[in-house]
Amino acid sequence: MLAIEKKTKTNNVKISPSKIFLYVLLILLAVICFVPFYIMIINATHTNGEVASKIWLTPGTALMSNYHRLTQNTNIWRGFFNSVFLAVATTVVSGYFSALTAYGFSRYKFKGSKALYAVVLGTMMIPGQLGLIGFYQLVVKIGMANSYLPLILPAMANASSVFFIKGFTDGAVNKSLIEAARIDGCSEFAIFNKIALPLMSPAIATMSIFTFIGTWNSYLVPLIILTDMNKYTLPIMQVVAKGVYATDYGAIYVCITISVVPIMLAFAFMSKKIVGGLTIGGVKG
């Protein structure tokens, strides 16, 4: 009887017109957001003349010829693996040291800590382009030009990650756990690595995703620092694929597709973690 009543109740559920309108609106917005990526992928299958003539919604037959011209002019897969290495290394460095800094601001109260934290947050207000010339001069003086180190090491001081992870750490890492570990004789780094770091992992994972995407799409700083084509990242390879005297649209769209599809897949599979991670920062334990 209870099962029959539950079925009748669920069958009688009606969706209000406002919800139907909301669902239709969300589906329409999703389609609008996906259309540029769809056209990008479709253009990769058409010739230069076809791409220049009109907007195509159906796939063509020139994908392999575009790909062959792209690989003849640029070492696209070398740039792909360079971007993978740089993005992964930057994400790991940023995630660990940002968590370490956020843990320090959250659980160590010392004289001037609030002022120092304010200075860290203040750096978020300064555009990175303003210090680009001085950064390049510093890199040249210390002999790190044409190297990945100047692109990886600055990730240790990621103010936005520190701000987000600290907000989560304030509620996620209980002071009693830290005190108990100290009584048991754990060192401060052991407490961070074995107790605090696992508890902070949701916030770290969220910011790591954004760091990976930002590093993957970074163009200006790698273009200035790197001079060897064998070290070029994928965004720089896209400019190389464009050519000097003539623009090969088919090859460019293939290159852009190779660059964007991994990010689209990563975001598609990790969208729930991203949204969930953005909401946990505001919850206080």
SULWO-V423748 format. One record per residue. N is the residue number from 1. PHI is phi in whole degrees, -180 to 180 (999 if undefined). Layout:
# SULWO-V423748
{{N,PHI} {N,PHI}}
This chain:
# SULWO-V423748
{{1,999} {2,-62} {3,-65} {4,-67} {5,-64} {6,-63} {7,-65} {8,-66} {9,-67} {10,-69} {11,-71} {12,-86} {13,-68} {14,-115} {15,-90} {16,-70} {17,-58} {18,-65} {19,-69} {20,-62} {21,-62} {22,-65} {23,-63} {24,-63} {25,-64} {26,-66} {27,-64} {28,-64} {29,-65} {30,-63} {31,-65} {32,-62} {33,-69} {34,-84} {35,-57} {36,-59} {37,-68} {38,-64} {39,-64} {40,-61} {41,-67} {42,-65} {43,-64} {44,-67} {45,-102} {46,-116} {47,-77} {48,-60} {49,-64} {50,-67} {51,-65} {52,-76} {53,-81} {54,-163} {55,-87} {56,-103} {57,-114} {58,-116} {59,-68} {60,-104} {61,-123} {62,-103} {63,-62} {64,-69} {65,-68} {66,-63} {67,-65} {68,-65} {69,-66} {70,-64} {71,-72} {72,-73} {73,-87} {74,-137} {75,-88} {76,-64} {77,-74} {78,-66} {79,-64} {80,-62} {81,-71} {82,-62} {83,-67} {84,-62} {85,-61} {86,-65} {87,-67} {88,-67} {89,-63} {90,-65} {91,-65} {92,-65} {93,-63} {94,-64} {95,-63} {96,-71} {97,-74} {98,-67} {99,-65} {100,-64} {101,-66} {102,-63} {103,-64} {104,-64} {105,-68} {106,-80} {107,-116} {108,-120} {109,-103} {110,-134} {111,-65} {112,88} {113,-65} {114,-66} {115,-66} {116,-65} {117,-65} {118,-64} {119,-64} {120,-61} {121,-68} {122,-63} {123,-66} {124,-69} {125,-84} {126,-99} {127,-61} {128,-65} {129,-66} {130,-66} {131,-100} {132,-67} {133,-67} {134,-63} {135,-64} {136,-66} {137,-62} {138,-64} {139,-62} {140,-68} {141,-66} {142,-91} {143,76} {144,-110} {145,-66} {146,59} {147,-137} {148,-81} {149,-60} {150,-65} {151,-91} {152,-98} {153,-62} {154,-61} {155,-67} {156,-65} {157,-115} {158,-94} {159,-65} {160,-65} {161,-67} {162,-62} {163,-62} {164,-68} {165,-68} {166,-63} {167,-60} {168,-76} {169,-65} {170,-56} {171,-103} {172,-90} {173,-99} {174,-78} {175,-63} {176,-65} {177,-65} {178,-66} {179,-64} {180,-65} {181,-67} {182,-66} {183,-63} {184,-75} {185,97} {186,-73} {187,-75} {188,-66} {189,-70} {190,-66} {191,-62} {192,-67} {193,-72} {194,-98} {195,-114} {196,-71} {197,-60} {198,-62} {199,-70} {200,-89} {201,-59} {202,-60} {203,-68} {204,-63} {205,-63} {206,-62} {207,-70} {208,-65} {209,-63} {210,-67} {211,-64} {212,-62} {213,-65} {214,-64} {215,-69} {216,-61} {217,-91} {218,-64} {219,-125} {220,-66} {221,-65} {222,-60} {223,-64} {224,-78} {225,-80} {226,-91} {227,-121} {228,-89} {229,-62} {230,-69} {231,-106} {232,-62} {233,-90} {234,-64} {235,-59} {236,-71} {237,-61} {238,-63} {239,-70} {240,-63} {241,-69} {242,-64} {243,90} {244,-104} {245,-99} {246,-141} {247,-95} {248,-96} {249,-64} {250,-62} {251,-66} {252,-64} {253,-67} {254,-64} {255,-63} {256,-65} {257,-64} {258,-62} {259,-78} {260,-90} {261,-57} {262,-58} {263,-68} {264,-62} {265,-66} {266,-63} {267,-69} {268,-64} {269,-81} {270,-113} {271,-63} {272,-65} {273,-68} {274,-66} {275,-65} {276,-64} {277,-69} {278,-71} {279,-90} {280,-72} {281,-65} {282,-93} {283,-95} {284,-100} {285,-85}}
